[in-house]
């Protein structure tokens, strides 16, 4: 990670987010936007390419659930940008903490969801569980579509984890630098 120096004050400025992490944040943002668009697409009654062209036009509480996650996914896209943009480090402390909590919770959900699905599938197929819980579809044998669906969430969870970790580390470095400079200025004033 490079350290920059301000030419006017010769003060060391906070290091920037590495490019690969920045692109990871952009990918997480794109994932969230595409996933929100997929919810709207499926709600419109269009054919689902993962379900062999079967169309889903949700009604009742399923429609409310399907459309209520769209703002959450749009918020996730904004959080992904906050994690990698320089202006994200200038937010008030409480906002930075909320962003980190949201990013780590999103990461846990995105990684946990497919792991629960894989575990349930294994338990049902081995006979340790008679039937999956209500709402979970578990099929027999090797299911490539289920693995790809799970990987879709694992990749997004990994992107959010890397960007949240980088954001947290940069904020910690910035906090340490501010404390050191404050102590130095206090010493100089005596």
Secondary structure, DSSP 8 states (H G I E B T S, - for coil): ---EE-TTT--EE-----HHHHHHHHHHHHHHHHHHHHHHHHHTT-B-GGGTT-B----HHHHHHHHHHHHHHHHHHHHHHHHHSGGGGGS-HHHHHHHHHHHHHHHHHHHHHHHHHHHHHHHHHHTSSSS--TT----SS--HHHHHHHHHHHHHHHHHHHHHHHHHHHHHHHHHHHHHHHHHHHHHH-
